[in-house]
Amino acid sequence: MLLLICFIPVIIAVFFAIRYFWSKKKGLEDISKDINEFLIDEDKPDKQTSIENFLTDFKYAYSLIFKEKEIIFFSLMQWVAIGAAYYLWTLVLGWIPEDVWKAVADKREYDKIYNILFVIWSFLCVGFAAAFIGVFSACIGAVNFLARQNRESTIPVCLKIVLNNIINIWLFHWIDGWITVRTILERLPSKRKSHIPMIVREALYYAWKLGTIGMLPGLIIGYSLPRAARNSIGFVKQKLARTAGLRVGYSTLCWIIGILAYVVAFFFMAYFGPKGEVNTIIQVFYIYAGVPILAATGIVVLFLRPVYIIVSCNIYSDYLEENRRKITLNENPVRLHLLVIFVVLFAAAMATVSYLANL
C-alpha cells in the first residue's frame, strides 16, 4: 500500500505528460497531409540520384565533423541514450509472471490491460531516449549554425543554445520517435492486419519525415513547435529537390542497415536459442537481439545521422538567407527551471536504471 501511495504522484505526472504529448502531436498531424498532397503534383528525385547527392554532402559534413570534434561526443551520447532506454525497456519483461504471458498467448479477457500497460511503458522509454537524443541532435545542428557564422563551437555553448528550447525539442523528438518506432514495428512480419494499406502508411510516414526535416533547425534557433512546423513545410516546398534527395538517400541507407540487422539478429538468436520459462526467454531474447540492433543503430547514429543533421541545417541556413531572414541563436543564460528539468530527468533516469538493474 505504501509503495502504491508513493507511485500516485508519478502516475498523475505520467497522465498529464501523455495528455500534453497528444495535444502537441495532434497539432503536428497536418504536416503529413500537407506534404503528401504537395508531393502528388511534384516530381521527386529518384533513389539513385538521392543517394549520390547524399554521399556528395558527406564531404562537407565530415569536414565539419573532423574540425569540430564535439560532434563525435554528441553522437556517442545519442547512442548511449538509445542503449540505456532499450535496456530499461527489457528489464520489465523479466518482471512479468509466467501466467501473464500465458494469458496473453491464450487471449484472455485481461490481456488487453497488460498490453495497454506495456504500451505505456514503451511510450515512456521512448520519451526517456527522446530527451537526450533531442538535446544532442540539436547540439550537432548548433555546431553547424555556429560554423556558418565563423564562430567557434564548444560543448557548453551548444548546450546553452539548445537547453533554452529543451521542452519543444524534447516533445518533437518524442513524437517523432514514437511514430518511428511504431512504423518499424508495423514493417516487421506479423499476424495482425492493419486497416490502413501498407502503401498508404509508408506514404504518410515518408511525408512526415520529409515534412519535419526543417523542424530541428527551426527549434535550434528558438522557434515554438507550431512556428517550426509552418516554417518546415515552407522550407521543404522551396527546397524540395535537396530535402527530398537528402531524406531518400538517408532513409535508403538506413533501410539497408536495418535489413542487415534484422537478418543478423535472426541468425544470432537461432544460434543462442534461450531456454527456460517464458518470461525469462522473452527477456533474454530481446537482450541478445539488442546486440545486433544496437550495433546497427550505432552505425546510423555515429556515421549517418550526424551527416543528415548537419546537411539539413546547412540547407535550412541557405533557405533563411534566400528569404532574408537572420539566424539568431539564443545564447542567453539557461533559465533555471529548464536546466532543473533536464538535470532532474537525467538523475531520475540513471537512478531508475541503477535500481532496476539491482533488483
BELVEN-V337703 format. One record per pair of residues at least 4 apart in sequence whose C-alpha atoms are under 8 Angstrom apart, sorted by sequence separation. I is the first residue (numbers start at 1). J is the second residue. D is the distance in whole Angstrom. If there is no record, write none. Layout:
I_J_D / I_J_D
This chain:
1_5_6 / 2_6_6 / 3_7_6 / 4_8_6 / 6_10_8 / 7_11_6 / 8_12_6 / 9_13_6 / 10_14_6 / 11_15_6 / 12_16_6 / 13_17_6 / 14_18_6 / 15_19_6 / 16_20_6 / 17_21_6 / 18_22_6 / 19_23_6 / 20_24_6 / 21_25_6 / 22_26_6 / 23_27_7 / 24_28_7 / 25_29_6 / 29_33_7 / 30_34_6 / 31_35_6 / 32_36_6 / 33_37_6 / 34_38_6 / 35_39_6 / 36_40_7 / 37_41_7 / 38_42_7 / 39_43_7 / 45_49_6 / 46_50_6 / 47_51_6 / 48_52_6 / 49_53_6 / 50_54_6 / 51_55_6 / 52_56_6 / 53_57_6 / 54_58_7 / 55_59_8 / 57_61_6 / 58_62_6 / 59_63_6 / 60_64_6 / 61_65_6 / 62_66_6 / 63_67_6 / 64_68_6 / 65_69_6 / 69_73_7 / 70_74_6 / 71_75_6 / 72_76_6 / 73_77_6 / 74_78_6 / 75_79_7 / 76_80_6 / 77_81_6 / 78_82_6 / 79_83_6 / 80_84_6 / 81_85_6 / 82_86_6 / 83_87_6 / 84_88_6 / 85_89_6 / 86_90_6 / 87_91_6 / 88_92_7 / 89_93_8 / 90_94_7 / 91_95_7 / 92_96_7 / 96_100_7 / 97_101_7 / 98_102_6 / 99_103_6 / 100_104_6 / 101_105_6 / 102_106_6 / 103_107_6 / 104_108_6 / 107_111_6 / 110_114_7 / 111_115_6 / 112_116_6 / 113_117_6 / 114_118_6 / 115_119_6 / 116_120_6 / 117_121_6 / 118_122_6 / 119_123_6 / 120_124_6 / 121_125_6 / 122_126_6 / 123_127_6 / 124_128_6 / 125_129_6 / 126_130_6 / 127_131_6 / 128_132_7 / 129_133_6 / 130_134_6 / 131_135_6 / 132_136_6 / 133_137_6 / 134_138_6 / 135_139_6 / 136_140_6 / 137_141_7 / 138_142_6 / 139_143_6 / 140_144_7 / 141_145_6 / 142_146_6 / 143_147_6 / 144_148_6 / 145_149_7 / 146_150_6 / 147_151_6 / 153_157_6 / 154_158_6 / 155_159_6 / 156_160_6 / 157_161_6 / 158_162_6 / 159_163_6 / 160_164_7 / 161_165_8 / 162_166_6 / 165_169_6 / 166_170_6 / 167_171_6 / 168_172_6 / 169_173_6 / 170_174_6 / 171_175_6 / 172_176_6 / 173_177_6 / 174_178_6 / 175_179_6 / 176_180_6 / 177_181_6 / 178_182_6 / 179_183_6 / 180_184_6 / 181_185_6 / 182_186_6 / 183_187_6 / 184_188_7 / 186_190_8 / 196_200_7 / 197_201_6 / 198_202_6 / 199_203_6 / 200_204_6 / 201_205_6 / 202_206_6 / 203_207_6 / 204_208_6 / 205_209_6 / 206_210_6 / 207_211_6 / 208_212_6 / 209_213_6 / 212_216_8 / 214_218_6 / 215_219_6 / 216_220_6 / 217_221_7 / 218_222_7 / 219_223_5 / 223_227_6 / 224_228_6 / 225_229_6 / 226_230_6 / 227_231_6 / 228_232_6 / 229_233_6 / 230_234_6 / 231_235_6 / 232_236_6 / 233_237_6 / 234_238_6 / 235_239_6 / 236_240_5 / 239_243_6 / 240_244_6 / 241_245_6 / 242_246_6 / 243_247_6 / 244_248_6 / 245_249_6 / 246_250_6 / 247_251_6 / 248_252_6 / 249_253_6 / 250_254_6 / 251_255_6 / 252_256_6 / 253_257_6 / 254_258_6 / 255_259_6 / 256_260_6 / 257_261_6 / 258_262_6 / 259_263_6 / 260_264_6 / 261_265_6 / 262_266_6 / 263_267_7 / 264_268_6 / 265_269_6 / 266_270_6 / 267_271_6 / 268_272_6 / 269_273_6 / 276_280_6 / 277_281_6 / 278_282_6 / 279_283_6 / 280_284_6 / 281_285_6 / 282_286_6 / 283_287_6 / 284_288_6 / 285_289_6 / 286_290_6 / 287_291_7 / 288_292_8 / 289_293_6 / 290_294_6 / 291_295_6 / 292_296_6 / 293_297_6 / 294_298_6 / 295_299_6 / 296_300_6 / 297_301_6 / 298_302_6 / 299_303_6 / 300_304_5 / 301_305_5 / 302_306_7 / 303_307_7 / 304_308_6 / 305_309_6 / 306_310_6 / 307_311_6 / 308_312_6 / 309_313_6 / 310_314_6 / 311_315_6 / 312_316_6 / 313_317_6 / 314_318_6 / 315_319_6 / 316_320_6 / 317_321_6 / 318_322_6 / 319_323_6 / 320_324_6 / 321_325_6 / 334_338_7 / 335_339_7 / 336_340_6 / 337_341_6 / 338_342_6 / 339_343_6 / 340_344_6 / 341_345_6 / 342_346_6 / 343_347_6 / 344_348_6 / 345_349_6 / 346_350_6 / 347_351_6 / 348_352_6 / 349_353_6 / 350_354_6 / 351_355_6 / 352_356_6 / 353_357_6 / 354_358_6 / 355_359_7 / 39_44_7 / 45_50_6 / 65_70_8 / 96_101_7 / 103_108_5 / 146_151_5 / 147_152_7 / 153_158_7 / 196_201_7 / 218_223_6 / 219_224_7 / 223_228_5 / 235_240_8 / 240_245_8 / 269_274_8 / 276_281_6 / 298_303_8 / 299_304_7 / 300_305_6 / 301_306_7 / 320_325_5 / 321_326_7 / 334_339_7 / 65_71_6 / 146_152_7 / 147_153_7 / 219_225_7 / 275_281_6 / 320_326_7 / 65_72_7 / 103_110_8 / 104_111_5 / 146_153_6 / 236_243_6 / 274_281_6 / 320_327_7 / 103_111_6 / 104_112_8 / 236_244_8 / 219_228_6 / 143_153_6 / 215_225_8 / 218_228_5 / 274_284_7 / 317_327_8 / 100_111_8 / 274_285_7 / 216_228_8 / 215_228_5 / 218_231_7 / 214_228_7 / 215_229_6 / 218_232_8 / 143_158_7 / 214_229_8 / 139_155_8 / 142_158_6 / 215_231_8 / 269_285_7 / 212_229_7 / 214_231_7 / 215_232_6 / 140_158_8 / 214_232_4 / 139_158_5 / 142_161_7 / 213_232_7 / 214_233_8 / 269_288_7 / 139_159_6 / 142_162_8 / 212_232_6 / 268_288_8 / 269_289_7 / 211_232_6 / 212_233_7 / 214_235_7 / 268_289_7 / 139_161_8 / 183_205_8 / 211_233_6 / 214_236_7 / 139_162_6 / 213_236_8 / 266_289_8 / 135_159_8 / 138_162_6 / 265_289_5 / 211_236_6 / 210_236_7 / 265_291_8 / 135_162_6 / 265_292_6 / 135_163_7 / 264_292_7 / 265_293_7 / 213_243_7 / 262_292_8 / 135_166_7 / 138_169_8 / 261_292_6 / 262_293_7 / 89_121_7 / 261_293_6 / 89_122_7 / 210_243_7 / 135_169_7 / 210_244_7 / 213_247_8 / 134_169_6 / 135_170_7 / 261_296_6 / 89_125_6 / 134_170_6 / 88_125_7 / 210_247_6 / 131_169_8 / 132_170_8 / 134_172_8 / 209_247_8 / 258_296_7 / 86_125_8 / 131_170_5 / 134_173_6 / 257_296_6 / 85_125_6 / 130_170_6 / 131_171_8 / 133_173_7 / 85_126_7 / 130_171_8 / 131_173_7 / 85_128_7 / 130_173_5 / 131_174_7 / 257_300_8 / 85_129_6 / 130_174_5 / 84_129_8 / 254_300_7 / 82_129_6 / 127_174_5 / 130_177_7 / 169_216_7 / 81_129_5 / 126_174_7 / 127_177_8 / 169_219_6 / 81_132_6 / 82_133_8 / 126_177_7 / 168_219_7 / 169_220_8 / 81_133_7 / 126_178_7 / 172_225_8 / 78_132_6 / 165_219_7 / 250_304_7 / 77_132_8 / 78_133_5 / 123_178_7 / 165_220_7 / 77_133_8 / 168_224_7 / 165_222_6 / 168_225_6 / 78_136_6 / 162_220_6 / 164_222_8 / 250_308_7 / 77_136_7 / 78_137_8 / 161_220_7 / 161_221_8 / 75_136_7 / 74_136_5 / 75_137_7 / 246_308_7 / 74_137_7 / 74_139_7 / 75_140_8 / 246_311_8 / 74_140_7 / 246_312_8 / 71_139_8 / 71_140_6 / 243_312_7 / 71_143_8 / 243_315_8 / 242_315_8 / 68_143_8 / 141_216_8 / 141_217_7 / 239_315_8 / 138_216_7 / 142_220_7 / 138_217_8 / 141_220_7 / 64_144_8 / 239_319_7 / 235_316_7 / 238_319_8 / 138_220_6 / 70_154_7 / 235_319_7 / 68_153_7 / 70_155_6 / 217_312_8 / 217_313_5 / 214_312_7 / 213_312_7 / 214_313_8 / 217_316_7 / 214_316_7 / 221_327_7 / 221_328_6 / 222_329_7 / 221_329_5 / 222_330_7 / 220_329_8 / 221_330_7 / 24_171_8 / 21_171_7 / 25_175_6 / 21_175_8 / 140_306_7 / 144_310_6 / 164_330_7 / 36_203_7 / 164_331_8 / 36_204_7 / 141_309_6 / 145_313_7 / 161_329_6 / 164_332_8 / 137_306_8 / 140_309_7 / 141_310_6 / 144_313_7 / 145_314_8 / 161_330_5 / 140_310_7 / 144_314_7 / 160_330_8 / 161_331_5 / 164_334_5 / 33_204_7 / 36_207_5 / 160_331_6 / 161_332_8 / 163_334_6 / 164_335_7 / 167_338_8 / 32_204_6 / 35_207_6 / 137_309_7 / 141_313_6 / 145_317_8 / 160_332_7 / 166_338_7 / 32_205_7 / 35_208_8 / 160_333_7 / 33_207_7 / 157_331_7 / 160_334_6 / 164_338_7 / 32_207_5 / 35_210_8 / 163_338_7 / 31_207_8 / 32_208_4 / 35_211_6 / 163_339_7 / 31_208_6 / 101_278_7 / 101_279_7 / 32_211_7 / 98_277_7 / 31_211_6 / 98_278_6 / 31_212_7 / 98_279_6 / 97_279_7 / 96_279_6 / 95_279_8 / 94_279_6 / 93_279_7 / 94_280_6 / 93_280_8 / 94_282_8 / 93_282_7 / 94_283_5 / 93_283_5 / 54_245_7 / 53_245_7 / 54_246_5 / 91_283_7 / 53_246_7 / 90_283_6 / 50_244_8 / 51_245_7 / 50_245_4 / 51_246_8 / 54_249_6 / 44_240_8 / 45_241_7 / 49_245_7 / 50_246_6 / 53_249_8 / 54_250_7 / 90_286_7 / 44_241_7 / 50_247_8 / 51_248_7 / 52_249_8 / 90_287_7 / 28_226_7 / 31_229_7 / 35_233_7 / 47_245_8 / 50_248_6 / 51_249_4 / 27_226_7 / 34_233_8 / 38_237_8 / 45_244_7 / 46_245_8 / 50_249_5 / 51_250_7 / 44_244_7 / 45_245_6 / 87_287_7 / 28_229_7 / 47_248_6 / 51_252_8 / 31_233_7 / 47_249_7 / 86_290_8 / 47_252_8 / 83_294_7 / 79_297_7 / 79_298_6 / 128_349_7 / 79_301_6 / 78_301_7 / 79_302_8 / 76_301_8 / 75_301_6 / 76_302_7 / 75_302_5 / 72_302_7 / 75_306_7 / 71_306_8 / 61_306_8 / 62_307_7 / 61_307_5 / 58_307_6 / 61_310_6 / 57_307_8 / 61_311_7 / 57_311_7 / 88_353_6 / 91_356_7 / 91_357_7 / 88_356_8 / 84_353_8
